[in-house]
């Protein structure tokens, strides 16, 4: 598994063990990768260290950010919406830093409003 990325998730998410951080990464990425399509999906999957999406991509239904967090909660034993949001935000913020700015912007452009916050970014809408 991507050691640097996993270490960043463990530190920023304040997970007690590597196993807890790994569980969060696997659940979040398995739920997230199905939200992307086309070249952004291929580039995202190439950018994620091998082994981080254990069990493959299980859900390809497009979801709002709130529905995405709920899907993470459903995958995680004992999770609440709040703990799943913590996991999602911790993992996606670390992944965003790993992807690089250009790919991250392309990924965010493909997603509904609300996902930017999960990547630790402001969710700004231009004014007319």
PyMOL commands that set and color helices and strands:
alter all, ss='L'
color gray80, all
select helices_A, chain A and resi 3-13+18-35+38-47+65-75+81-99+101-110+115-118
alter helices_A, ss='H'
color red, helices_A
deselect
rebuild
show_as cartoon
